[in-house]
Amino acid sequence: MAESSVCVYKDVLHPVLIQDLVRQWLREDTASFDYAGFVVGEKVERAVLLCKGDCVLAGAPFVEAVFTELDCKVEWLREDGDVLAPPCHVAYVTGKVRNLLIGERVALNCLTRTSGVATYARALREVAVRQNWPGEVAGTRKTTPGFRLPEKYALLVGGISTHRYDLSSMIMLKDNHIWSAGNITQAVKDARKVGGFSTKIEVECRSLAEAEEAIKAGSEIVMLDNFDCAALHETAKVLKSKYPHTIIEASGGVTEQTIAGYMGPHVDVISLSKTTQGYQTIDFSFKILKDGKDPHNPLVTKN
């Protein structure tokens, strides 16, 4: 993987939302007594966070918030968006030993997953770069319950689009909405009443006829769902020739191995759920440094 520039996407994260989220994680992981914490006590020590797999680092704001909540200080050696190769020192964390260990697993659980999402997202972006395709690769709303914010953030770090964040972000009319409303035109008309001019409408379509109906009804985006590549590009070409300002999204059955085939001059967005459902986690470890000495880096000692 190619080296990346410094990530600035942390600025999209609201600090109060992060704080609320990590407090939930910490409460879940220590529901009552911290029995093991009694063993180690409150001696102040230093720990090292190590990356043990090739990855794109993501999740630093959440890890920082975990340890800040526990009155520990994090010294970052790498930044979100950096490409890591093991063994790699990522950060040092200083604080009371029992607090370090309360935060350890919660922080690692987050970091292994967010870095996994960012790594997969970066691989997809690089396919688009190699294909010289100007469109956007995007995730979906198929996120892990309770972990949506970190996963969506990690998509940005990896270099692809988040798609809509939740049901309030954009109006997407899928098959069940259309069947319940009666038809595409009625569904779009009803959606526009509540969404107004400020909210885009996207309609999931299974044919050229459905896509044209959606566009004529006022949909700004049409999703060509589960089209094979040949049919996708043929349909997208027809739609773009008639409705050049409509955004064409391809989705359904897309993988890292097949995504290049969906990239064409008339397709604007390709979305796939594996970005937040099928990614590989990355191995990180967290070790307390005896007497402040780092066996992995003998030049570093406790301040």
Disulfide bonds with the S-S distance in Angstrom:
none
